[in-house]
Amino acid sequence: MADELARQPVAVIVAADLPAARAAKAATTTIPVVFWTGGDPVDDGLVASLSHPGGNLTGVSMFNNVLGAKRLELLHELVPKAAVFALLVNPSNPNTDPQSKDAQEAARTKAVQVTIVKASTEDEIDDAFATLVNFHADALIVASDPFFFSHRERLVALAAQFSVPAIYTVRRYAEAGGLISSRAARRWICSSAATPAEF
């Protein structure tokens, strides 16, 4: 689709996730591309650096991948006796590995355990919560993921049903009845070819 857009007389391409941003970057070097990602756009290969991104890409990064430690810390403060934390990730999301690594490193410093639980379909969400029970998870961290966000009401309901304290990425989960959310700080990544002021 990115190649098709690049052949059209479009003024800008908006990429709502990392795969779309990568596809748009590969498709054009002249049309401004505005991305929205949860990871580090340098590590993800979107821009050369944060201070001098270059190219035709600009956008917003939530830097959610590096907040696993903070979320674990906040949840541990709320549930101080928790020894086993589950991290719910979507294996289809390219940001899963950095989020998992960040949470596991944080767990080592807190002397607690993090168990990775995966879901990329609605049925797998149900299976993930059954797995939480088998692992005797004391608390749950829900990773940043568009699929999870679109199923936030179900995730919140299942956490309540299984009595698992959970922390989420954005306020909309808490608005849906979730225990707590910890939002990332947004950061604009601006190139000389495409700046936020143009949009």
C-alpha positions as CSV (number, residue, x, y, z in Angstrom):
1,M,0.0,0.0,0.0
2,A,2.9,2.4,0.8
3,D,4.3,1.9,-2.7
4,E,0.8,2.7,-4.2
5,L,0.5,5.8,-2.1
6,A,4.0,6.9,-3.2
7,R,2.9,6.7,-6.8
8,Q,-0.1,8.9,-6.1
9,P,0.0,12.8,-5.9
10,V,-0.4,12.7,-2.1
11,A,1.0,15.6,0.1
12,V,1.8,13.4,3.1
13,I,1.7,9.8,4.2
14,V,0.6,9.0,7.8
15,A,1.9,5.8,9.3
16,A,0.1,4.7,12.5
17,D,2.6,2.0,13.5
18,L,6.1,0.8,13.0
19,P,5.5,-1.6,10.1
20,A,3.6,1.1,8.2
21,A,6.4,3.6,8.9
22,R,9.0,1.3,7.6
23,A,7.0,0.6,4.5
24,A,6.5,4.3,3.9
25,K,10.2,5.0,4.4
26,A,11.1,2.3,1.9
27,A,8.5,3.5,-0.6
28,T,9.5,7.2,-0.9
29,T,12.3,9.6,0.0
30,T,10.5,12.7,-1.2
31,I,6.9,12.6,0.2
32,P,6.8,13.7,3.9
33,V,5.9,10.7,6.2
34,V,4.4,11.3,9.6
35,F,4.7,8.3,11.9
36,W,3.4,7.4,15.3
37,T,5.3,4.6,17.1
38,G,5.9,3.3,20.6
39,G,9.6,2.5,20.2
40,D,12.8,4.3,19.6
41,P,12.8,5.6,16.0
42,V,16.6,5.4,15.8
43,D,16.7,1.8,16.9
44,D,13.8,1.0,14.6
45,G,15.6,2.4,11.6
46,L,13.2,5.3,10.9
47,V,15.6,8.2,11.5
48,A,19.4,8.6,11.8
49,S,19.3,10.3,15.2
50,L,16.9,12.2,17.4
51,S,18.7,15.5,17.1
52,H,19.4,15.2,13.3
53,P,16.9,12.7,11.9
54,G,17.4,13.7,8.3
55,G,15.3,12.3,5.5
56,N,11.6,12.8,5.0
57,L,10.2,11.3,8.2
58,T,8.8,13.1,11.2
59,G,6.5,12.0,13.9
60,V,5.8,11.1,17.5
61,S,7.4,8.4,19.5
62,M,5.9,7.3,22.8
63,F,9.1,5.5,23.8
64,N,6.9,2.8,25.4
65,N,9.6,0.2,25.0
66,V,11.6,1.7,27.8
67,L,8.8,2.2,30.3
68,G,8.5,-1.5,31.3
69,A,10.8,-0.8,34.3
70,K,8.8,2.2,35.5
71,R,5.5,0.3,35.1
72,L,6.9,-2.7,37.0
73,E,8.1,-0.3,39.7
74,L,4.7,1.4,40.0
75,L,2.8,-1.8,40.1
76,H,5.2,-3.2,42.7
77,E,4.6,-0.2,44.9
78,L,0.8,-0.9,44.6
79,V,1.3,-4.7,45.2
80,P,4.4,-4.8,47.4
81,K,4.1,-8.6,48.1
82,A,4.0,-9.5,44.5
83,A,6.8,-11.8,43.5
84,V,5.6,-13.0,40.1
85,F,4.7,-10.4,37.4
86,A,3.2,-11.4,34.1
87,L,4.0,-9.3,31.0
88,L,1.3,-9.6,28.3
89,V,2.8,-9.0,24.9
90,N,1.7,-9.4,21.3
91,P,4.3,-11.6,19.5
92,S,3.3,-10.0,16.2
93,N,4.4,-6.5,17.4
94,P,8.0,-5.7,16.4
95,N,8.4,-3.8,19.7
96,T,7.7,-7.0,21.8
97,D,11.4,-8.0,22.2
98,P,12.5,-4.5,23.6
99,Q,9.5,-4.3,25.9
100,S,10.2,-7.8,27.2
101,K,13.9,-7.2,27.7
102,D,13.2,-3.9,29.6
103,A,10.7,-5.5,32.0
104,Q,13.0,-8.5,32.6
105,E,15.9,-6.3,33.4
106,A,13.8,-4.3,35.8
107,A,12.6,-7.5,37.5
108,R,16.2,-8.5,38.2
109,T,16.8,-5.3,40.0
110,K,13.7,-5.7,42.1
111,A,14.4,-9.4,42.8
112,V,11.0,-10.5,41.3
113,Q,10.1,-12.7,38.4
114,V,8.6,-11.7,35.1
115,T,6.8,-14.3,33.0
116,I,6.1,-13.4,29.4
117,V,2.5,-14.3,28.3
118,K,1.6,-13.9,24.6
119,A,-1.6,-13.0,22.7
120,S,-2.2,-11.8,19.2
121,T,-5.9,-13.0,18.8
122,E,-9.0,-12.7,20.9
123,D,-8.9,-16.4,21.8
124,E,-5.3,-16.0,22.8
125,I,-6.2,-13.3,25.2
126,D,-8.5,-15.7,27.1
127,D,-5.7,-18.3,27.0
128,A,-3.2,-15.8,28.4
129,F,-5.3,-15.1,31.4
130,A,-5.6,-18.9,32.0
131,T,-1.8,-19.0,31.8
132,L,-1.6,-16.2,34.4
133,V,-3.4,-18.4,36.9
134,N,-1.2,-21.4,36.1
135,F,1.9,-19.3,36.7
136,H,0.4,-17.9,40.0
137,A,1.0,-14.3,38.7
138,D,0.5,-11.7,41.4
139,A,0.2,-8.8,39.0
140,L,0.1,-8.0,35.3
141,I,1.8,-5.5,33.0
142,V,0.1,-5.0,29.6
143,A,2.6,-4.1,27.0
144,S,2.0,-1.2,24.6
145,D,0.2,-2.6,21.5
146,P,-2.6,-1.4,19.2
147,F,-4.3,-4.8,19.3
148,F,-4.4,-4.7,23.1
149,F,-5.7,-1.1,23.0
150,S,-8.5,-2.1,20.7
151,H,-9.5,-4.9,23.2
152,R,-8.9,-2.8,26.4
153,E,-12.4,-3.4,27.8
154,R,-11.9,-7.2,27.6
155,L,-8.5,-7.0,29.1
156,V,-9.7,-4.9,32.0
157,A,-12.7,-7.2,32.5
158,L,-10.5,-10.3,32.6
159,A,-8.1,-8.7,35.0
160,A,-11.0,-8.0,37.3
161,Q,-12.5,-11.5,36.8
162,F,-9.2,-13.1,37.7
163,S,-8.4,-10.6,40.5
164,V,-5.1,-9.7,38.9
165,P,-3.9,-6.1,39.6
166,A,-2.8,-4.7,36.2
167,I,-1.0,-1.7,34.9
168,Y,-1.6,-0.4,31.4
169,T,0.0,2.0,29.0
170,V,-2.6,4.8,28.6
171,R,-5.4,6.4,30.5
172,R,-8.1,4.9,28.3
173,Y,-7.6,1.6,30.0
174,A,-8.1,3.2,33.4
175,E,-11.2,4.9,32.0
176,A,-12.5,1.5,31.1
177,G,-12.1,0.4,34.7
178,G,-8.4,-0.6,34.8
179,L,-6.4,-0.2,38.0
180,I,-3.6,2.1,36.8
181,S,-1.9,3.4,33.6
182,S,1.5,4.9,33.1
183,R,1.7,7.1,30.0
184,A,4.9,7.7,28.1
185,A,6.1,11.1,27.3
186,R,5.7,11.9,23.7
187,R,8.6,13.2,21.7
188,W,8.5,14.8,18.2
189,I,11.1,13.6,15.8
190,C,11.5,16.3,13.2
191,S,13.4,16.2,9.9
192,S,14.3,19.2,7.8
193,A,12.1,17.8,5.0
194,A,8.9,17.4,7.1
195,T,8.3,19.3,10.3
196,P,5.1,19.2,12.5
197,A,4.4,22.8,11.6
198,E,3.7,21.7,8.0
199,F,0.9,19.5,9.1
